[in-house]
Amino acid sequence: MSRLPSNTIKRIILVVIDALFSWFIWEVNISLGNQCYTFAFTRCFVLSTTTFLIVYSPFEIYWSIRDLWFDRWIGLYSVELEESEIKIDVPDGSLAGLLIKPRNQSKIKLKNSIIVICHGFSDTMESLQYYYYPLAYQGYIVLVYDARGTGKSKNTGHRSNFLKRIEDFNEVLKWIKSKEDYSKLKIKCIGFSIGALTILSGGFQNKDIDKIIAISSMSYYKQNIPRFNPIVVFSYLIKGVKLFPSNEENKKLSPYLIIKDAKNRASEDQWEELSKRVMLIHCKNDRVIKYKNFKENQLILESPEENSITLRRGGHSQKKNECALLGVSLKFLEP
């Protein structure tokens, strides 16, 4: 499994392919006898150049708009928030992350919490700015990081190694406990998609975690990995995602099985404490991780109604649900 190319490499690949296609247009025109005249030569050149720009421009426009979209929240909270870059050592390298906290110390003392946020498979930490800046503004210390193989952690392992992502998540928790300034804070964890699978599989039985919010989480990995969506499957195959894990791997990657095992071993009081600290959020029209995953996790958790949030629309990316997500999250995160 190879690492995904950087944006610079993507641009180089695009330019090479685009240049070859433009050269093909040039050759087609030359073969039609247009090489003999200056006007015809100019026409071939203009056609080839236009072809190059038509192919290249949409990609460049998309990349530029995407960067503007990711950065839209930075200026909004910069005066009231303090932001610092961190590195957390894990097997294969280190994870790049951000610590974001209010400059107002009274807000921090009031919440007395640090929130770890795990992004989804195709995201980076910047894609969740709309979510974590408001949390920090409310008084929470937020730790968000790029998972292995993504963003600024691109050179650390492979993004498709979900078992390693779970191990990395536990290294992040150890990092927090090792820091004097954060070791006594309540730890709350929020994950999206594969990030939700990560925090449920890696953190459900961890007593150091005060609360968990799992957004668009899978239940059984092997049964519910989207093998019947050709677009998703093609994307997963390119990125090296394991579609047919072993039984042992499946147990480690399936929140439902991990929760079920904990339920079987816990006393009634212990189970109540474990269960009530989890909130599940899912969209009914999620086509990547089907809604039945939510129902299965809800069933095994015996989740109270207020801890199970169903949204009618928004799909897997929770499109247009940003305010709703933030609202229910803030209510659940309160002590």
Secondary structure, 3 states (H helix, E strand, C coil): CCCCCCHHHHHHHHHHHHHHHHHHHHHHHHHCCHHHCHHHHHHHHHHHHHHHHHHHHHHHHHHHHHHHHHCCCHHHHCCCEEEEEEEEEECCEEEEEEEEEECCHHHHHHHCEEEEEECCCCCCHHHHHHHHHHHHHCCCEEEEECCCCCHHHCCCCCCCCHHHHHHHHHHHHHHHHHCCCCCCCEEEEEEECHHHHHHHHHHCCCCCEEEEEEECCCCCHHHHCCCCCHHHHHHHHHHCCCCCCCHHHHHHHCHHHHHHHHHHHCCHHHHHHHHHCEEEEEECCCCCCCHHHHHHHHHHHCCCHHHEEEECCCCCCCCCCHHHHHHHHHHHHCC
